[in-house]
Amino acid sequence: MTTPSPQPSESGTPPADAPADVVIARGVQAHTRTLLAMCAVAAVLGFIGAGALSMAGPQGRDLPMVAGFTLLAVGQLLAIIGAVLAGIGLAAILRGVGEPGSTDSADVGRRLLPARTVERTARRFALLLRVVVVAAIVGVAVWAIAAPAGLLGAAVGAVLTIQVAVVIAIVRVKVLLAPMRRA
């Protein structure tokens, strides 16, 4: 007869009887994947901007192009901030653990350091998500007021910036919180 596996909490904390090394590994893996995803988003936005600039040729200095590049750069900067947040969380976990199976790692597991760090990073990503959406909306509004001729370019840049918010939301739920629930 098998016993049912313990149910994780809704917040993403692992089951109470999960081995410390598993919890640590899941926290490290979640932060590493988050870091890579956010670096990839920043790189993709850079490639999109470089491609658009090379295709624009002499029109690259026109107001709609400048407005689009401005918001694209904002999205890229916020993706880099997301990578930094993931790196900070990864460093916090790695700083606090010892060798696998050691008393240090068992102590870290008992103190739930990896789970708390993942939850902290997930909360920061929830805030960053809001910042990205607000930045896109405010950016379009500023361009609409300051230079209405750049509104179309600003809207295109805002769409790309909103895609950063979508990636942040997916990473937060599927990469950060989901693995910790399975630990």
N, C-alpha and C positions, 0 to 999 in steps of 0.2 A: 504494500500500500504506500502510495506516495503522499507526501505532505504538500499542500499548496505553497507556492513561493510567496514570500511576503510582498505585499503591495507597496510600491513607492508612494511617497507623498506627492501631491500635485505641484509643489514648488520646485521639484527637480532634485530634492535631496534623495540620496540612495537609501535602499532598505537598511535597517539597523544592523543586520547580520552580514552585510557585504564585507568581504575581506578588504583590509586597508590597502593592499597593493592594487586591487582592482579599482577601488575608488580613486586612488592616485592616478592610475593609468588612464582612467576615463576622463579625469579632469585635465591631465596633460594633453590627451588626444583632442578633447573638445577645444582647448585653447589653441593648439597647433593648427587644427583645421580652420578655426575662425581666423587666425592670423593669416594663413595662406589665402583664404577666401577674400579677405579684405585687401590684401596686397594685389590679388588678381583683379579685383574691381578697380583699384586705383590704376593699375597698368592698362586695363582695357579702356578706361576713360582717357588715358594718355594717348593710346593708339588711335582712338576715335578722333580726338582733338588734332593729332598730328596729321591724320588722313584727311580730315576736313580742311585743315589749313593748306595742305599741299594741293588739294583739289580746287580750293577757292582761288588760288593764284593771286592776281592783283586785287580781287574783290575781298581778300582776307582782312582788309582794313576797313571795310564798310561797317556801318553801325550795327546791322543785324548780326553779322559775323562776330563782332566784338562782344555784343550782348550774349550770344550763344556760348562763346568761349569763356566769358566771365562766369556764367552759371555752371559750365562744365568744370571749370577750375575749382569752384566751390564744392561741387560734388566729389571731385578728386581729393580735395583737402579733407573733407569729412570722411571719406573712405580711408585715408591715411590715419586720421584720428582713430577710427575703428580698429585699424591694425595695431596702433600704439596701445589702445586699451586691451586688446587681446594679448599683446606682448607683456604688458604689466601683469595681467592675471597669470600668464604662463610663468613669469619670473617669480611671482609670489608662491606658486605651488612648488616650483623646483627649488627655491631657496629653503623651503621648510621640510623637505623630505630627505631621507637618507637612502641607504642601499635597500633594494627590495628585500622584504622579509626581516629587516632590522627592527630594533625596538623604536628607533626614531620614526620609521615609516608607520609602525603600528600606532605610535602615539599620535602622529599626524592624522591617521585614520580615525582614531577615537575622538580627536578634537574636531573632526569633520572639516579640516582646513580646505581640502579640494572642493568639497561641495559648497562651502561658504564662498570660496573664491569664484566658482562658476556662477553662483547666484548673484554675487556682486557684479561680475562682468555682464551678466544678462540684464541686470538693472541698469547698468551704464549704457548698454546697447539700446534698451528701451528709451532712455533719455536721448541718446544720439539719434535714434529714429525720428523722434519728434523734432529735433534740431534740424535734421535734413529736410523734412517736410516744410518746416517754417522757413528755412533758408530758400527753398525753391519758390515758395509763395511770395516771400518778401522780395526776392530778386526780381521776379516778374513785375511786381508792383513798383519797385524802384525804377526799373527800366521804362515802365508804362508812363510814369510821371516825369522822369528826367529826360527821356528821349523816346517818344512814341514810335519813331521809325525803327527802333531796335526791338520792338515788342515781339515780332515773329521769331527772331533769333533767340530772344530770352525765353520764349515758350519752348523752343526746341531744347535749349540747354536745361530748362527746368524739368522736362520729361526725362532727360538722361540723369539728372540729379535725383528725381523721384525713383528711378530704377535702383539707385544706391540704397534708398530706404527699403525697397522691396527685398534686396539682397540682405540687408541688415535684419529685417524681420524673419526671413527664412533661416538665416544663420543662427539667430537668437533661439528660435524654437527647435529647429531640427539638428543643429550642430552642438549648441551649448547645453540646452536643457534636456533633450531627449536621451542622450547617452547616460547622463547621470541618473535618470530614473530607472535605467536598466541595470545599473551597477549593482 
